[in-house]
Amino acid sequence: MDDDPLFVIDPAGTDIHGEAARLRARGPVTRVLLPGGVEAWSVTGYHAARQVLADERFAKNARRHWPAYVEGTLGPDFPLIVWARMDNMSTADGEPHARQRRLVAGAFSPRRIAMLRPRVERIVTRALDELADHAAERPGEPVDLKLRYAHPVASRVIGELLGVPDGDPDGILDRAGYVEPNPQKAAVEFASLRSKIEALVAEKRRQPGEDLISDLVAAEPSGCPVSGADGGSDAELVGLAQLMLNTGAEPARNLITNTALALLTRPGQRALAAGGEVDWDDVVEETLRTDAPVAHLPFRFATEDVTIAGVTISRGDPVVVGYAATGRDPELHGDAAGEFDARHADKRHVAFGHGVHRCVGPALTRMEVRIAVEELFTRFPRLRLAVEPGELAGQGTFIMNGRLELPVHLR
């Protein structure tokens, strides 16, 4: 690594976009100090990020490619240890990753997404009714749009995809996607959710339905929970389901919340969308560019010395990609890169990743968020913030880019 002082990442993510700008000022690739005192590289430039994300010399498996993890030199209280311990499609490389990706790809085909649309519309309508009822019970009081609307919409949509029973009797959706900053508590949360998913998988094996988990069960060779062919082991199947649940929940909640906030704080943009002068899809896409739901995602590891944007990342070095930073890169979008305008012709971003590890479900996410936000502003045309924008707190993590809550008045 070079001689520049390390940029210390704020673990609480107090100022996601301000920190991203300060990182970019040091170059598209720069050294950082992660929570727990771990040195790494942060990539915030758009073109540099695409290079890293598409380069197979950056692997995902910490158990093979991160010397500090393999040698056990990480502190026991390293707050990001859960990201290194993960053993699922998101941390697999090569053929194991490709095979797992094939298992879930069918659930996100255009035909399956089209089939899900009426269910998503019903979920949104139900959530809007519940939101109105909650506000009616507390006249004059603010209602938290993230908790009371974005949370149930995102949770129920991914629950519908996976086949979680209506009403979520086992509480699988309650904590889906939640990022617990305490490593000990995170391990407990992870184990608790996994045991619930194991029970759901067992139930789908007994009574399959039209859902992703049933599809994964059906892909098991001869219906047996063992590895082989294009199927997967039982543990792998549970891991895939848990990954889909987590990645389909919190990012979608944040995107619904961030998109709503973009319009609540920009009356002109809101009027353009409401009047049909810009498409709601463009509103969502501009939010993905300027306020992506994921900020800095761990980890990738250089499997050999690699030079990106004139900087050499050494073999074994961990890398985090600043997804929320890349869409605001002035080298791509000019001096107004941080300004939200749904009329922008160029909305390039990497909010869903890039390369072989890109998100498998962007079509579903775009569809559900577009429906959720359009119907929200149609149902409540007088919707307004209940606090000043500067009073809104972040989520308390540098990994996600969202608000802890979004207090609004519906009328």
Salt bridges, closest charged atoms under 4 A:
ASP2 OD1 - ARG31 NE 3.12
ASP15 OD2 - ARG22 NH1 3.66
ASP55 OD2 - ARG57 NH2 2.77
ASP87 OD1 - ARG63 NH2 3.26
ASP93 OD1 - HIS357 NE2 3.97
GLU95 OE2 - ARG102 NH2 2.81
GLU121 OE2 - ARG117 NE 3.36
ASP129 OD1 - ARG379 NH2 2.76
GLU130 OE2 - ARG126 NE 3.21
GLU130 OE1 - ARG156 NH2 3.05
GLU137 OE1 - ARG138 NH1 3.20
GLU160 OE2 - ARG119 NH1 3.40
ASP166 OD1 - ARG126 NH1 3.55
GLU189 OE2 - ARG175 NH2 2.71
GLU198 OE2 - ARG194 NE 3.94
GLU203 OE1 - ARG206 NH2 2.71
ASP211 OD2 - LYS204 NZ 2.99
ASP215 OD2 - ARG112 NH1 3.02
GLU220 OE2 - ARG205 NH2 2.77
ASP230 OD1 - ARG102 NH2 3.18
ASP234 OD1 - ARG205 NH2 2.91
GLU236 OE1 - ARG99 NH1 2.63
GLU250 OE2 - LYS146 NZ 3.03
GLU250 OE1 - ARG253 NH1 2.64
ASP279 OD1 - ARG370 NH1 3.12
ASP281 OD1 - ARG370 NH1 3.15
ASP282 OD1 - LYS347 NZ 3.86
GLU285 OE2 - HIS349 NE2 2.76
GLU285 OE2 - ARG366 NH2 2.76
GLU286 OE2 - ARG289 NH2 2.85
GLU286 OE2 - HIS344 ND1 2.85
ASP291 OD1 - HIS17 NE2 2.76
ASP291 OD2 - ARG403 NH1 2.86
GLU304 OE2 - ARG57 NH1 3.80
ASP341 OD1 - ARG343 NE 2.97
ASP346 OD2 - HIS333 ND1 3.96
ASP346 OD2 - ARG348 NH2 2.93
GLU374 OE1 - ARG370 NE 2.97
